[in-house]
Amino acid sequence: MRRSVALGLGTALAALVVVQAALAGSGSSSDGYSGVAGSVQGQVQKGGSTLPFTGFDLTLAVVFAVLLVGAGFAIRRLGQRRG
């Protein structure tokens, strides 16, 4: 029981650290999209028919999701053995 509580608290703490890092950016979006960046954004939006390429590797997201699901099954199985 203590181990699962510690694991849950550790996971929650890790999530809070990740969220804090993501929200740490300063300035508003108008700072980033004014001037030269704003004109580039306007050119990108003119296409409209397809999504722009962001460079995000979808394979990495799928692998991470599979690992999370696998970890969930492993934790559940360990809990059933002890309980």
N, C-alpha and C positions, 0 to 999 in steps of 0.2 A: 504494500500500500504506500509506504513512504517513497519507494522508488518511483512509482507512477506519479505521485504528487510532485516529486522533484523533477521528473522528466517534463511534466506539464508546465511547471513554473519556468524551467529552463527554456522551453519552447516559446512561452509567452514573452520572456525577457528578450530572446533572440529576435522575435517579431517586432518588439518595440524598438530595438536598436536599428533594425532595418528600416522601419518606418521613419524614425527620426532622421536617418541619413538621407532618405528620399525627400523629406520635407525641409531640409536644411538650406535649400537654394534661396538666394536672396533676390529681391527685386520682383517687379511684376512682369507679366508677359509682354506688356507694351514696351518695356526696355529691350527685350530680345527681338521684337518684331518691328522696330522702328528703323528708319534709315535704309541701309543696303539690305539688311535681312528682310525688311518688310517688302521690298520690291521683289526679292527672290520668292518669298512666300506667295505673292500675287501671281507670279509666273507659274508656280506649281499648281495653284488652285485653278488656273484656266483650263487645264487638261480635263479634270472632273470625271472622266469615265472610268478610271481605274484608281486603285489605291497606290500611293507612293511607296517606293521601296524604302524601308526604314533601316535595313541592315541587320535586323534582329534575326537570330538563327532559331527558327522554329523547332529544329531538331533538339536543341538544348532544352527548350521548354517542355517538349514531350518527354525527354529522358528524365527531367526533374519531376514531372508529374508522376511518371511510372515509379520512380524511387519513393515519392511520398506515399503513393498507394501501397507499395510493398512494405514500407515501414509501418503503415497503419495495420496491415494484416499481421505483420510480425509482432507488433505490440499486443494486438488482440489475442493472438495465439499464446503468447507468453502469459497473458492475464488468465486465460482459460486453464492453462496447466497448473497455475498456482492456486487458483480459486476453486 
